[in-house]
Amino acid sequence: MTLPAPTSDQIIAALRKAGFDVIRQSGSHVVLRHPDGRTTVVPQHRGSTIGKGLLSKILKDVQLTREQLRSLL
């Protein structure tokens, strides 16, 4: 089962549920960090969705599976 194409706001909200905090924003890029040190950058462009490749990179950075992200969305 594939994930629906999430927006950056949905990804950021899901990561915040998983314990990540927004530590800074540089232009349209939001940097999130977990207390254990995992970090990722999510581009925040209103109205556009996150592509499959970038979503895979974000999931790899935060060490979550697609199923875990699906449950957080």
mmCIF file of the N, C-alpha and C atoms, coordinates in Angstrom:
data_MODEL
# 
_entry.id   MODEL 
# 
loop_
_atom_site.group_PDB 
_atom_site.id 
_atom_site.type_symbol 
_atom_site.label_atom_id 
_atom_site.label_alt_id 
_atom_site.label_comp_id 
_atom_site.label_asym_id 
_atom_site.label_entity_id 
_atom_site.label_seq_id 
_atom_site.pdbx_PDB_ins_code 
_atom_site.Cartn_x 
_atom_site.Cartn_y 
_atom_site.Cartn_z 
_atom_site.occupancy 
_atom_site.B_iso_or_equiv 
_atom_site.pdbx_formal_charge 
_atom_site.auth_seq_id 
_atom_site.auth_comp_id 
_atom_site.auth_asym_id 
_atom_site.auth_atom_id 
_atom_site.pdbx_PDB_model_num 
ATOM 1   N N  . MET A 1 1  ? 0.847  -1.183 0.000  1.00 0.00 ? 1  MET A N  1 
ATOM 2   C CA . MET A 1 1  ? 0.000  0.000  0.000  1.00 0.00 ? 1  MET A CA 1 
ATOM 3   C C  . MET A 1 1  ? 0.892  1.245  0.000  1.00 0.00 ? 1  MET A C  1 
ATOM 4   N N  . THR A 1 2  ? 0.607  2.174  -0.878 1.00 0.00 ? 2  THR A N  1 
ATOM 5   C CA . THR A 1 2  ? 1.435  3.363  -0.973 1.00 0.00 ? 2  THR A CA 1 
ATOM 6   C C  . THR A 1 2  ? 0.853  4.494  -0.141 1.00 0.00 ? 2  THR A C  1 
ATOM 7   N N  . LEU A 1 3  ? 1.717  5.417  0.207  1.00 0.00 ? 3  LEU A N  1 
ATOM 8   C CA . LEU A 1 3  ? 1.282  6.604  0.932  1.00 0.00 ? 3  LEU A CA 1 
ATOM 9   C C  . LEU A 1 3  ? 0.667  7.599  -0.028 1.00 0.00 ? 3  LEU A C  1 
ATOM 10  N N  . PRO A 1 4  ? -0.357 8.317  0.411  1.00 0.00 ? 4  PRO A N  1 
ATOM 11  C CA . PRO A 1 4  ? -0.815 9.429  -0.412 1.00 0.00 ? 4  PRO A CA 1 
ATOM 12  C C  . PRO A 1 4  ? 0.266  10.508 -0.397 1.00 0.00 ? 4  PRO A C  1 
ATOM 13  N N  . ALA A 1 5  ? 0.315  11.341 -1.411 1.00 0.00 ? 5  ALA A N  1 
ATOM 14  C CA . ALA A 1 5  ? 1.336  12.385 -1.473 1.00 0.00 ? 5  ALA A CA 1 
ATOM 15  C C  . ALA A 1 5  ? 1.030  13.455 -0.425 1.00 0.00 ? 5  ALA A C  1 
ATOM 16  N N  . PRO A 1 6  ? 1.799  13.507 0.658  1.00 0.00 ? 6  PRO A N  1 
ATOM 17  C CA . PRO A 1 6  ? 1.520  14.470 1.724  1.00 0.00 ? 6  PRO A CA 1 
ATOM 18  C C  . PRO A 1 6  ? 2.090  15.851 1.395  1.00 0.00 ? 6  PRO A C  1 
ATOM 19  N N  . THR A 1 7  ? 1.507  16.859 2.024  1.00 0.00 ? 7  THR A N  1 
ATOM 20  C CA . THR A 1 7  ? 2.045  18.212 1.905  1.00 0.00 ? 7  THR A CA 1 
ATOM 21  C C  . THR A 1 7  ? 3.127  18.383 2.966  1.00 0.00 ? 7  THR A C  1 
ATOM 22  N N  . SER A 1 8  ? 3.896  19.445 2.840  1.00 0.00 ? 8  SER A N  1 
ATOM 23  C CA . SER A 1 8  ? 4.951  19.701 3.821  1.00 0.00 ? 8  SER A CA 1 
ATOM 24  C C  . SER A 1 8  ? 4.354  19.946 5.207  1.00 0.00 ? 8  SER A C  1 
ATOM 25  N N  . ASP A 1 9  ? 3.203  20.615 5.273  1.00 0.00 ? 9  ASP A N  1 
ATOM 26  C CA . ASP A 1 9  ? 2.567  20.858 6.572  1.00 0.00 ? 9  ASP A CA 1 
ATOM 27  C C  . ASP A 1 9  ? 2.168  19.546 7.249  1.00 0.00 ? 9  ASP A C  1 
ATOM 28  N N  . GLN A 1 10 ? 1.691  18.581 6.463  1.00 0.00 ? 10 GLN A N  1 
ATOM 29  C CA . GLN A 1 10 ? 1.323  17.279 7.018  1.00 0.00 ? 10 GLN A CA 1 
ATOM 30  C C  . GLN A 1 10 ? 2.553  16.534 7.525  1.00 0.00 ? 10 GLN A C  1 
ATOM 31  N N  . ILE A 1 11 ? 3.645  16.598 6.773  1.00 0.00 ? 11 ILE A N  1 
ATOM 32  C CA . ILE A 1 11 ? 4.894  15.937 7.197  1.00 0.00 ? 11 ILE A CA 1 
ATOM 33  C C  . ILE A 1 11 ? 5.408  16.567 8.494  1.00 0.00 ? 11 ILE A C  1 
ATOM 34  N N  . ILE A 1 12 ? 5.418  17.889 8.549  1.00 0.00 ? 12 ILE A N  1 
ATOM 35  C CA . ILE A 1 12 ? 5.916  18.581 9.743  1.00 0.00 ? 12 ILE A CA 1 
ATOM 36  C C  . ILE A 1 12 ? 5.049  18.226 10.947 1.00 0.00 ? 12 ILE A C  1 
ATOM 37  N N  . ALA A 1 13 ? 3.728  18.207 10.779 1.00 0.00 ? 13 ALA A N  1 
ATOM 38  C CA . ALA A 1 13 ? 2.822  17.855 11.882 1.00 0.00 ? 13 ALA A CA 1 
ATOM 39  C C  . ALA A 1 13 ? 3.070  16.420 12.340 1.00 0.00 ? 13 ALA A C  1 
ATOM 40  N N  . ALA A 1 14 ? 3.257  15.498 11.407 1.00 0.00 ? 14 ALA A N  1 
ATOM 41  C CA . ALA A 1 14 ? 3.505  14.094 11.756 1.00 0.00 ? 14 ALA A CA 1 
ATOM 42  C C  . ALA A 1 14 ? 4.828  13.952 12.509 1.00 0.00 ? 14 ALA A C  1 
ATOM 43  N N  . LEU A 1 15 ? 5.853  14.658 12.056 1.00 0.00 ? 15 LEU A N  1 
ATOM 44  C CA . LEU A 1 15 ? 7.145  14.576 12.734 1.00 0.00 ? 15 LEU A CA 1 
ATOM 45  C C  . LEU A 1 15 ? 7.077  15.192 14.128 1.00 0.00 ? 15 LEU A C  1 
ATOM 46  N N  . ARG A 1 16 ? 6.294  16.241 14.280 1.00 0.00 ? 16 ARG A N  1 
ATOM 47  C CA . ARG A 1 16 ? 6.124  16.834 15.618 1.00 0.00 ? 16 ARG A CA 1 
ATOM 48  C C  . ARG A 1 16 ? 5.438  15.840 16.553 1.00 0.00 ? 16 ARG A C  1 
ATOM 49  N N  . LYS A 1 17 ? 4.468  15.062 16.040 1.00 0.00 ? 17 LYS A N  1 
ATOM 50  C CA . LYS A 1 17 ? 3.825  14.013 16.844 1.00 0.00 ? 17 LYS A CA 1 
ATOM 51  C C  . LYS A 1 17 ? 4.840  12.954 17.260 1.00 0.00 ? 17 LYS A C  1 
ATOM 52  N N  . ALA A 1 18 ? 5.841  12.720 16.397 1.00 0.00 ? 18 ALA A N  1 
ATOM 53  C CA . ALA A 1 18 ? 6.868  11.710 16.668 1.00 0.00 ? 18 ALA A CA 1 
ATOM 54  C C  . ALA A 1 18 ? 7.965  12.238 17.590 1.00 0.00 ? 18 ALA A C  1 
ATOM 55  N N  . GLY A 1 19 ? 7.834  13.482 18.061 1.00 0.00 ? 19 GLY A N  1 
ATOM 56  C CA . GLY A 1 19 ? 8.798  14.020 19.015 1.00 0.00 ? 19 GLY A CA 1 
ATOM 57  C C  . GLY A 1 19 ? 9.810  14.982 18.441 1.00 0.00 ? 19 GLY A C  1 
ATOM 58  N N  . PHE A 1 20 ? 9.700  15.328 17.171 1.00 0.00 ? 20 PHE A N  1 
ATOM 59  C CA . PHE A 1 20 ? 10.625 16.274 16.550 1.00 0.00 ? 20 PHE A CA 1 
ATOM 60  C C  . PHE A 1 20 ? 10.183 17.701 16.843 1.00 0.00 ? 20 PHE A C  1 
ATOM 61  N N  . ASP A 1 21 ? 11.145 18.595 16.970 1.00 0.00 ? 21 ASP A N  1 
ATOM 62  C CA . ASP A 1 21 ? 10.867 20.011 17.181 1.00 0.00 ? 21 ASP A CA 1 
ATOM 63  C C  . ASP A 1 21 ? 11.442 20.812 16.029 1.00 0.00 ? 21 ASP A C  1 
ATOM 64  N N  . VAL A 1 22 ? 10.755 21.886 15.670 1.00 0.00 ? 22 VAL A N  1 
ATOM 65  C CA . VAL A 1 22 ? 11.286 22.807 14.662 1.00 0.00 ? 22 VAL A CA 1 
ATOM 66  C C  . VAL A 1 22 ? 12.370 23.619 15.347 1.00 0.00 ? 22 VAL A C  1 
ATOM 67  N N  . ILE A 1 23 ? 13.611 23.507 14.842 1.00 0.00 ? 23 ILE A N  1 
ATOM 68  C CA . ILE A 1 23 ? 14.695 24.253 15.481 1.00 0.00 ? 23 ILE A CA 1 
ATOM 69  C C  . ILE A 1 23 ? 15.011 25.539 14.740 1.00 0.00 ? 23 ILE A C  1 
ATOM 70  N N  . ARG A 1 24 ? 14.715 25.579 13.441 1.00 0.00 ? 24 ARG A N  1 
ATOM 71  C CA . ARG A 1 24 ? 14.895 26.822 12.699 1.00 0.00 ? 24 ARG A CA 1 
ATOM 72  C C  . ARG A 1 24 ? 14.236 26.700 11.338 1.00 0.00 ? 24 ARG A C  1 
ATOM 73  N N  . GLN A 1 25 ? 14.063 27.864 10.715 1.00 0.00 ? 25 GLN A N  1 
ATOM 74  C CA . GLN A 1 25 ? 13.541 27.902 9.356  1.00 0.00 ? 25 GLN A CA 1 
ATOM 75  C C  . GLN A 1 25 ? 14.403 28.878 8.580  1.00 0.00 ? 25 GLN A C  1 
ATOM 76  N N  . SER A 1 26 ? 14.890 28.427 7.438  1.00 0.00 ? 26 SER A N  1 
ATOM 77  C CA . SER A 1 26 ? 15.707 29.262 6.566  1.00 0.00 ? 26 SER A CA 1 
ATOM 78  C C  . SER A 1 26 ? 14.968 29.377 5.240  1.00 0.00 ? 26 SER A C  1 
ATOM 79  N N  . GLY A 1 27 ? 14.329 30.512 5.028  1.00 0.00 ? 27 GLY A N  1 
ATOM 80  C CA . GLY A 1 27 ? 13.523 30.676 3.823  1.00 0.00 ? 27 GLY A CA 1 
ATOM 81  C C  . GLY A 1 27 ? 12.366 29.714 3.851  1.00 0.00 ? 27 GLY A C  1 
ATOM 82  N N  . SER A 1 28 ? 12.275 28.854 2.841  1.00 0.00 ? 28 SER A N  1 
ATOM 83  C CA . SER A 1 28 ? 11.164 27.899 2.765  1.00 0.00 ? 28 SER A CA 1 
ATOM 84  C C  . SER A 1 28 ? 11.557 26.514 3.256  1.00 0.00 ? 28 SER A C  1 
ATOM 85  N N  . HIS A 1 29 ? 12.660 26.403 3.978  1.00 0.00 ? 29 HIS A N  1 
ATOM 86  C CA . HIS A 1 29 ? 13.116 25.102 4.470  1.00 0.00 ? 29 HIS A CA 1 
ATOM 87  C C  . HIS A 1 29 ? 13.059 25.074 5.989  1.00 0.00 ? 29 HIS A C  1 
ATOM 88  N N  . VAL A 1 30 ? 12.343 24.075 6.517  1.00 0.00 ? 30 VAL A N  1 
ATOM 89  C CA . VAL A 1 30 ? 12.171 23.916 7.955  1.00 0.00 ? 30 VAL A CA 1 
ATOM 90  C C  . VAL A 1 30 ? 13.080 22.790 8.426  1.00 0.00 ? 30 VAL A C  1 
ATOM 91  N N  . VAL A 1 31 ? 13.875 23.060 9.457  1.00 0.00 ? 31 VAL A N  1 
ATOM 92  C CA . VAL A 1 31 ? 14.790 22.067 10.018 1.00 0.00 ? 31 VAL A CA 1 
ATOM 93  C C  . VAL A 1 31 ? 14.177 21.539 11.309 1.00 0.00 ? 31 VAL A C  1 
ATOM 94  N N  . LEU A 1 32 ? 14.042 20.211 11.387 1.00 0.00 ? 32 LEU A N  1 
ATOM 95  C CA . LEU A 1 32 ? 13.478 19.569 12.571 1.00 0.00 ? 32 LEU A CA 1 
ATOM 96  C C  . LEU A 1 32 ? 14.519 18.659 13.201 1.00 0.00 ? 32 LEU A C  1 
ATOM 97  N N  . ARG A 1 33 ? 14.504 18.606 14.543 1.00 0.00 ? 33 ARG A N  1 
ATOM 98  C CA . ARG A 1 33 ? 15.450 17.753 15.274 1.00 0.00 ? 33 ARG A CA 1 
ATOM 99  C C  . ARG A 1 33 ? 14.716 17.020 16.382 1.00 0.00 ? 33 ARG A C  1 
ATOM 100 N N  . HIS A 1 34 ? 15.090 15.760 16.563 1.00 0.00 ? 34 HIS A N  1 
ATOM 101 C CA . HIS A 1 34 ? 14.567 14.928 17.647 1.00 0.00 ? 34 HIS A CA 1 
ATOM 102 C C  . HIS A 1 34 ? 15.548 15.029 18.815 1.00 0.00 ? 34 HIS A C  1 
ATOM 103 N N  . PRO A 1 35 ? 15.078 14.876 20.053 1.00 0.00 ? 35 PRO A N  1 
ATOM 104 C CA . PRO A 1 35 ? 16.005 14.932 21.199 1.00 0.00 ? 35 PRO A CA 1 
ATOM 105 C C  . PRO A 1 35 ? 17.162 13.937 21.118 1.00 0.00 ? 35 PRO A C  1 
ATOM 106 N N  . ASP A 1 36 ? 16.992 12.827 20.377 1.00 0.00 ? 36 ASP A N  1 
ATOM 107 C CA . ASP A 1 36 ? 18.087 11.857 20.260 1.00 0.00 ? 36 ASP A CA 1 
ATOM 108 C C  . ASP A 1 36 ? 19.090 12.223 19.165 1.00 0.00 ? 36 ASP A C  1 
ATOM 109 N N  . GLY A 1 37 ? 18.875 13.347 18.471 1.00 0.00 ? 37 GLY A N  1 
ATOM 110 C CA . GLY A 1 37 ? 19.856 13.832 17.513 1.00 0.00 ? 37 GLY A CA 1 
ATOM 111 C C  . GLY A 1 37 ? 19.479 13.694 16.048 1.00 0.00 ? 37 GLY A C  1 
ATOM 112 N N  . ARG A 1 38 ? 18.439 12.939 15.723 1.00 0.00 ? 38 ARG A N  1 
ATOM 113 C CA . ARG A 1 38 ? 18.027 12.802 14.324 1.00 0.00 ? 38 ARG A CA 1 
ATOM 114 C C  . ARG A 1 38 ? 17.522 14.150 13.810 1.00 0.00 ? 38 ARG A C  1 
ATOM 115 N N  . THR A 1 39 ? 17.948 14.524 12.608 1.00 0.00 ? 39 THR A N  1 
ATOM 116 C CA . THR A 1 39 ? 17.496 15.785 12.022 1.00 0.00 ? 39 THR A CA 1 
ATOM 117 C C  . THR A 1 39 ? 17.096 15.574 10.565 1.00 0.00 ? 39 THR A C  1 
ATOM 118 N N  . THR A 1 40 ? 16.255 16.473 10.077 1.00 0.00 ? 40 THR A N  1 
ATOM 119 C CA . THR A 1 40 ? 15.877 16.470 8.675  1.00 0.00 ? 40 THR A CA 1 
ATOM 120 C C  . THR A 1 40 ? 15.455 17.872 8.275  1.00 0.00 ? 40 THR A C  1 
ATOM 121 N N  . VAL A 1 41 ? 15.397 18.094 6.977  1.00 0.00 ? 41 VAL A N  1 
ATOM 122 C CA . VAL A 1 41 ? 14.956 19.362 6.418  1.00 0.00 ? 41 VAL A CA 1 
ATOM 123 C C  . VAL A 1 41 ? 13.739 19.090 5.546  1.00 0.00 ? 41 VAL A C  1 
ATOM 124 N N  . VAL A 1 42 ? 12.682 19.871 5.753  1.00 0.00 ? 42 VAL A N  1 
ATOM 125 C CA . VAL A 1 42 ? 11.458 19.724 4.963  1.00 0.00 ? 42 VAL A CA 1 
ATOM 126 C C  . VAL A 1 42 ? 11.216 21.045 4.235  1.00 0.00 ? 42 VAL A C  1 
ATOM 127 N N  . PRO A 1 43 ? 11.193 21.037 2.896  1.00 0.00 ? 43 PRO A N  1 
ATOM 128 C CA . PRO A 1 43 ? 10.876 22.260 2.161  1.00 0.00 ? 43 PRO A CA 1 
ATOM 129 C C  . PRO A 1 43 ? 9.394  22.576 2.323  1.00 0.00 ? 43 PRO A C  1 
ATOM 130 N N  . GLN A 1 44 ? 9.088  23.827 2.599  1.00 0.00 ? 44 GLN A N  1 
ATOM 131 C CA . GLN A 1 44 ? 7.709  24.207 2.869  1.00 0.00 ? 44 GLN A CA 1 
ATOM 132 C C  . GLN A 1 44 ? 7.217  25.158 1.775  1.00 0.00 ? 44 GLN A C  1 
ATOM 133 N N  . HIS A 1 45 ? 6.631  24.576 0.740  1.00 0.00 ? 45 HIS A N  1 
ATOM 134 C CA . HIS A 1 45 ? 6.065  25.342 -0.362 1.00 0.00 ? 45 HIS A CA 1 
ATOM 135 C C  . HIS A 1 45 ? 4.558  25.146 -0.319 1.00 0.00 ? 45 HIS A C  1 
ATOM 136 N N  . ARG A 1 46 ? 3.836  26.195 -0.069 1.00 0.00 ? 46 ARG A N  1 
ATOM 137 C CA . ARG A 1 46 ? 2.382  26.109 0.110  1.00 0.00 ? 46 ARG A CA 1 
ATOM 138 C C  . ARG A 1 46 ? 1.687  25.469 -1.083 1.00 0.00 ? 46 ARG A C  1 
ATOM 139 N N  . GLY A 1 47 ? 0.823  24.501 -0.779 1.00 0.00 ? 47 GLY A N  1 
ATOM 140 C CA . GLY A 1 47 ? 0.003  23.890 -1.807 1.00 0.00 ? 47 GLY A CA 1 
ATOM 141 C C  . GLY A 1 47 ? 0.646  22.766 -2.589 1.00 0.00 ? 47 GLY A C  1 
ATOM 142 N N  . SER A 1 48 ? 1.957  22.578 -2.465 1.00 0.00 ? 48 SER A N  1 
ATOM 143 C CA . SER A 1 48 ? 2.593  21.496 -3.223 1.00 0.00 ? 48 SER A CA 1 
ATOM 144 C C  . SER A 1 48 ? 2.852  20.301 -2.306 1.00 0.00 ? 48 SER A C  1 
ATOM 145 N N  . THR A 1 49 ? 2.921  19.142 -2.917 1.00 0.00 ? 49 THR A N  1 
ATOM 146 C CA . THR A 1 49 ? 3.133  17.914 -2.155 1.00 0.00 ? 49 THR A CA 1 
ATOM 147 C C  . THR A 1 49 ? 4.612  17.525 -2.187 1.00 0.00 ? 49 THR A C  1 
ATOM 148 N N  . ILE A 1 50 ? 4.975  16.642 -1.278 1.00 0.00 ? 50 ILE A N  1 
ATOM 149 C CA . ILE A 1 50 ? 6.341  16.132 -1.201 1.00 0.00 ? 50 ILE A CA 1 
ATOM 150 C C  . ILE A 1 50 ? 6.439  14.932 -2.145 1.00 0.00 ? 50 ILE A C  1 
ATOM 151 N N  . GLY A 1 51 ? 7.399  14.944 -3.037 1.00 0.00 ? 51 GLY A N  1 
ATOM 152 C CA . GLY A 1 51 ? 7.589  13.859 -3.996 1.00 0.00 ? 51 GLY A CA 1 
ATOM 153 C C  . GLY A 1 51 ? 8.094  12.586 -3.330 1.00 0.00 ? 51 GLY A C  1 
ATOM 154 N N  . LYS A 1 52 ? 8.012  11.485 -4.071 1.00 0.00 ? 52 LYS A N  1 
ATOM 155 C CA . LYS A 1 52 ? 8.406  10.175 -3.532 1.00 0.00 ? 52 LYS A CA 1 
ATOM 156 C C  . LYS A 1 52 ? 9.873  10.134 -3.124 1.00 0.00 ? 52 LYS A C  1 
ATOM 157 N N  . GLY A 1 53 ? 10.745 10.692 -3.942 1.00 0.00 ? 53 GLY A N  1 
ATOM 158 C CA . GLY A 1 53 ? 12.173 10.653 -3.635 1.00 0.00 ? 53 GLY A CA 1 
ATOM 159 C C  . GLY A 1 53 ? 12.517 11.440 -2.390 1.00 0.00 ? 53 GLY A C  1 
ATOM 160 N N  . LEU A 1 54 ? 11.975 12.651 -2.284 1.00 0.00 ? 54 LEU A N  1 
ATOM 161 C CA . LEU A 1 54 ? 12.235 13.481 -1.112 1.00 0.00 ? 54 LEU A CA 1 
ATOM 162 C C  . LEU A 1 54 ? 11.618 12.854 0.133  1.00 0.00 ? 54 LEU A C  1 
ATOM 163 N N  . LEU A 1 55 ? 10.430 12.277 0.009  1.00 0.00 ? 55 LEU A N  1 
ATOM 164 C CA . LEU A 1 55 ? 9.796  11.616 1.142  1.00 0.00 ? 55 LEU A CA 1 
ATOM 165 C C  . LEU A 1 55 ? 10.662 10.457 1.633  1.00 0.00 ? 55 LEU A C  1 
ATOM 166 N N  . SER A 1 56 ? 11.225 9.692  0.717  1.00 0.00 ? 56 SER A N  1 
ATOM 167 C CA . SER A 1 56 ? 12.117 8.587  1.098  1.00 0.00 ? 56 SER A CA 1 
ATOM 168 C C  . SER A 1 56 ? 13.340 9.113  1.846  1.00 0.00 ? 56 SER A C  1 
ATOM 169 N N  . LYS A 1 57 ? 13.896 10.228 1.388  1.00 0.00 ? 57 LYS A N  1 
ATOM 170 C CA . LYS A 1 57 ? 15.068 10.832 2.042  1.00 0.00 ? 57 LYS A CA 1 
ATOM 171 C C  . LYS A 1 57 ? 14.717 11.301 3.449  1.00 0.00 ? 57 LYS A C  1 
ATOM 172 N N  . ILE A 1 58 ? 13.556 11.945 3.599  1.00 0.00 ? 58 ILE A N  1 
ATOM 173 C CA . ILE A 1 58 ? 13.125 12.411 4.920  1.00 0.00 ? 58 ILE A CA 1 
ATOM 174 C C  . ILE A 1 58 ? 12.937 11.217 5.860  1.00 0.00 ? 58 ILE A C  1 
ATOM 175 N N  . LEU A 1 59 ? 12.282 10.158 5.374  1.00 0.00 ? 59 LEU A N  1 
ATOM 176 C CA . LEU A 1 59 ? 12.065 8.973  6.207  1.00 0.00 ? 59 LEU A CA 1 
ATOM 177 C C  . LEU A 1 59 ? 13.383 8.315  6.602  1.00 0.00 ? 59 LEU A C  1 
ATOM 178 N N  . LYS A 1 60 ? 14.345 8.307  5.695  1.00 0.00 ? 60 LYS A N  1 
ATOM 179 C CA . LYS A 1 60 ? 15.666 7.749  6.008  1.00 0.00 ? 60 LYS A CA 1 
ATOM 180 C C  . LYS A 1 60 ? 16.357 8.601  7.073  1.00 0.00 ? 60 LYS A C  1 
ATOM 181 N N  . ASP A 1 61 ? 16.268 9.920  6.934  1.00 0.00 ? 61 ASP A N  1 
ATOM 182 C CA . ASP A 1 61 ? 16.886 10.829 7.909  1.00 0.00 ? 61 ASP A CA 1 
ATOM 183 C C  . ASP A 1 61 ? 16.319 10.623 9.310  1.00 0.00 ? 61 ASP A C  1 
ATOM 184 N N  . VAL A 1 62 ? 15.001 10.459 9.406  1.00 0.00 ? 62 VAL A N  1 
ATOM 185 C CA . VAL A 1 62 ? 14.349 10.373 10.710 1.00 0.00 ? 62 VAL A CA 1 
ATOM 186 C C  . VAL A 1 62 ? 14.173 8.941  11.191 1.00 0.00 ? 62 VAL A C  1 
ATOM 187 N N  . GLN A 1 63 ? 14.603 7.982  10.378 1.00 0.00 ? 63 GLN A N  1 
ATOM 188 C CA . GLN A 1 63 ? 14.563 6.560  10.722 1.00 0.00 ? 63 GLN A CA 1 
ATOM 189 C C  . GLN A 1 63 ? 13.145 6.088  11.052 1.00 0.00 ? 63 GLN A C  1 
ATOM 190 N N  . LEU A 1 64 ? 12.197 6.452  10.174 1.00 0.00 ? 64 LEU A N  1 
ATOM 191 C CA . LEU A 1 64 ? 10.823 5.982  10.281 1.00 0.00 ? 64 LEU A CA 1 
ATOM 192 C C  . LEU A 1 64 ? 10.482 5.180  9.032  1.00 0.00 ? 64 LEU A C  1 
ATOM 193 N N  . THR A 1 65 ? 9.570  4.230  9.187  1.00 0.00 ? 65 THR A N  1 
ATOM 194 C CA . THR A 1 65 ? 9.091  3.489  8.026  1.00 0.00 ? 65 THR A CA 1 
ATOM 195 C C  . THR A 1 65 ? 7.865  4.206  7.456  1.00 0.00 ? 65 THR A C  1 
ATOM 196 N N  . ARG A 1 66 ? 7.478  3.813  6.264  1.00 0.00 ? 66 ARG A N  1 
ATOM 197 C CA . ARG A 1 66 ? 6.277  4.394  5.652  1.00 0.00 ? 66 ARG A CA 1 
ATOM 198 C C  . ARG A 1 66 ? 5.039  4.077  6.495  1.00 0.00 ? 66 ARG A C  1 
ATOM 199 N N  . GLU A 1 67 ? 4.995  2.896  7.100  1.00 0.00 ? 67 GLU A N  1 
ATOM 200 C CA . GLU A 1 67 ? 3.859  2.519  7.931  1.00 0.00 ? 67 GLU A CA 1 
ATOM 201 C C  . GLU A 1 67 ? 3.792  3.394  9.184  1.00 0.00 ? 67 GLU A C  1 
ATOM 202 N N  . GLN A 1 68 ? 4.948  3.673  9.785  1.00 0.00 ? 68 GLN A N  1 
ATOM 203 C CA . GLN A 1 68 ? 4.974  4.545  10.956 1.00 0.00 ? 68 GLN A CA 1 
ATOM 204 C C  . GLN A 1 68 ? 4.513  5.954  10.584 1.00 0.00 ? 68 GLN A C  1 
ATOM 205 N N  . LEU A 1 69 ? 4.967  6.452  9.436  1.00 0.00 ? 69 LEU A N  1 
ATOM 206 C CA . LEU A 1 69 ? 4.538  7.781  9.006  1.00 0.00 ? 69 LEU A CA 1 
ATOM 207 C C  . LEU A 1 69 ? 3.046  7.783  8.730  1.00 0.00 ? 69 LEU A C  1 
ATOM 208 N N  . ARG A 1 70 ? 2.538  6.743  8.085  1.00 0.00 ? 70 ARG A N  1 
ATOM 209 C CA . ARG A 1 70 ? 1.108  6.655  7.780  1.00 0.00 ? 70 ARG A CA 1 
ATOM 210 C C  . ARG A 1 70 ? 0.286  6.746  9.062  1.00 0.00 ? 70 ARG A C  1 
ATOM 211 N N  . SER A 1 71 ? 0.745  6.097  10.129 1.00 0.00 ? 71 SER A N  1 
ATOM 212 C CA . SER A 1 71 ? -0.004 6.133  11.396 1.00 0.00 ? 71 SER A CA 1 
ATOM 213 C C  . SER A 1 71 ? 0.048  7.519  12.048 1.00 0.00 ? 71 SER A C  1 
ATOM 214 N N  . LEU A 1 72 ? 1.089  8.290  11.748 1.00 0.00 ? 72 LEU A N  1 
ATOM 215 C CA . LEU A 1 72 ? 1.212  9.637  12.309 1.00 0.00 ? 72 LEU A CA 1 
ATOM 216 C C  . LEU A 1 72 ? 0.448  10.691 11.528 1.00 0.00 ? 72 LEU A C  1 
ATOM 217 N N  . LEU A 1 73 ? 0.163  10.395 10.251 1.00 0.00 ? 73 LEU A N  1 
ATOM 218 C CA . LEU A 1 73 ? -0.542 11.383 9.409  1.00 0.00 ? 73 LEU A CA 1 
ATOM 219 C C  . LEU A 1 73 ? -2.004 11.501 9.772  1.00 0.00 ? 73 LEU A C  1 
# 
